[in-house]
Amino acid sequence: MSYEFKNDASVLRPIYEKSFGKMLDTGFRFHSPLFENDPNGAHHQWSLNSIFQKVKKNEDINAPAKKILEVGSGPISFFESMFQQFPEIRKKMHVTAIDYVAPMIKFAQDHNNLDDSIQYMEADATKLIERFSPSKFDTILDAHLIHCLTNETERQNYVKSWKSLLSDGGEVYIECGCSHARFDTTRDDYFFLKDDGILLQQMSGHPVAVRWVPTFVQFQKLLLESGLSLLECELKKDWRLVLDHKRDDILDMDPMVARARLENKK
Ligand SMILES: C[S@@+](CC[C@H](N)C(=O)[O-])C[C@H]1O[C@@H](n2cnc3c(N)ncnc32)[C@H](O)[C@@H]1O
């Protein structure tokens, strides 16, 4: 059986706008505060800790602030709690946090008390080169955005854009839920296309490609297309991604989480 579905970012945008906007209204905020000891809060702790330690180690008070691009921030940047907890680190970093869902960015801007350290912007991850100048960033944090790029060409172009956006020696940190043999779905409005790693959701009678859930091999292959050096890439078998927002408990079949660090070698 073949499935007809649209998955360009521009087609998905109004769909996300509607469903994420509704979720915001119900109080849903995507991720828990940094450094909290719960399974969702653990996501990206390794990358944030690594960025934090590198900045902290640099004692040169004249060093320019590290320029960070956080892609897919949703309504709150991962850096907000870091800056609240460690205010002294704020002047050493400047974060540009982007999301293309307008209500998310509006919410983030309205609640941002760290104006000079974090700038929220409405921007499409598939159009970064048109938006930002070359070598603008020292670090890119993919804040669980890659799952939303279900169109293969857009996904490939997105990872290729990293090289042009990064300064020499700049780094990318990324996490991605990876499927395994048992990955399936428990919801009857979800359907998983195993070969392509695409999770479809039935919406108003039509299948919509809502998530890319690759195997670990597919994930690594994509990262290599960036042209950056893959310094770390591992599958954390005890980390899980719960894709069903209506469920809190973690099931064995939920995707495991892979994490990677890439560098734009000088
Ligand atoms: C899975 S959520 C992650 C939110 C948050 N960073 C976290 O980790 O909990 C993915 C985010 O990416 C955003 N997004 C999806 N496609 C995008 C695109 N093409 N450009 C920019 N943001 C996008 C969504 O609006 C959403 O806020």
The ligand as an SDF file (V2000), in Angstrom:
LIG
                    3D

 27 29  0  0  0  0  0  0  0  0999 V2000
    9.9340   18.6500   19.2730 C   0  0  0  0  0  0  0  0  0  0  0  0
    9.7780   20.4130   19.4690 S   0  0  0  0  0  0  0  0  0  0  0  0
   11.1480   20.7680   20.5360 C   0  0  0  0  0  0  0  0  0  0  0  0
   10.8870   21.9430   21.4380 C   0  0  0  0  0  0  0  0  0  0  0  0
   11.9720   22.1630   22.5280 C   0  0  0  0  0  0  0  0  0  0  0  0
   13.1970   22.6550   21.9350 N   0  0  0  0  0  0  0  0  0  0  0  0
   12.2450   20.9140   23.3140 C   0  0  0  0  0  0  0  0  0  0  0  0
   13.3180   20.3150   23.1560 O   0  0  0  0  0  0  0  0  0  0  0  0
   11.3900   20.5000   24.0850 O   0  0  0  0  0  0  0  0  0  0  0  0
   10.3590   20.9620   17.9000 C   0  0  0  0  0  0  0  0  0  0  0  0
   10.2260   22.4610   17.6910 C   0  0  0  0  0  0  0  0  0  0  0  0
   10.7030   22.7560   16.3790 O   0  0  0  0  0  0  0  0  0  0  0  0
    9.8270   23.6880   15.7680 C   0  0  0  0  0  0  0  0  0  0  0  0
    9.9400   23.5320   14.2970 N   0  0  0  0  0  0  0  0  0  0  0  0
    9.4970   22.5140   13.5300 C   0  0  0  0  0  0  0  0  0  0  0  0
    9.8480   22.6940   12.2490 N   0  0  0  0  0  0  0  0  0  0  0  0
   10.5390   23.8630   12.2080 C   0  0  0  0  0  0  0  0  0  0  0  0
   11.1760   24.5880   11.1690 C   0  0  0  0  0  0  0  0  0  0  0  0
   11.1610   24.1690    9.8980 N   0  0  0  0  0  0  0  0  0  0  0  0
   11.8120   25.7380   11.4820 N   0  0  0  0  0  0  0  0  0  0  0  0
   11.8360   26.1940   12.7770 C   0  0  0  0  0  0  0  0  0  0  0  0
   11.2390   25.5610   13.7970 N   0  0  0  0  0  0  0  0  0  0  0  0
   10.6030   24.3990   13.5280 C   0  0  0  0  0  0  0  0  0  0  0  0
    8.4650   23.3590   16.3220 C   0  0  0  0  0  0  0  0  0  0  0  0
    7.6140   24.4800   16.2460 O   0  0  0  0  0  0  0  0  0  0  0  0
    8.8000   22.9660   17.7620 C   0  0  0  0  0  0  0  0  0  0  0  0
    8.7570   24.0540   18.6370 O   0  0  0  0  0  0  0  0  0  0  0  0
  1  2  1  0
  2  3  1  0
  2 10  1  0
  3  4  1  0
  4  5  1  0
  5  6  1  0
  5  7  1  0
  7  8  2  0
  7  9  1  0
 10 11  1  0
 11 12  1  0
 11 26  1  0
 12 13  1  0
 13 14  1  0
 13 24  1  0
 14 15  1  0
 14 23  1  0
 15 16  2  0
 16 17  1  0
 17 18  1  0
 17 23  2  0
 18 19  1  0
 18 20  2  0
 20 21  1  0
 21 22  2  0
 22 23  1  0
 24 25  1  0
 24 26  1  0
 26 27  1  0
M  CHG  2   2   1   9  -1
M  END
$$$$
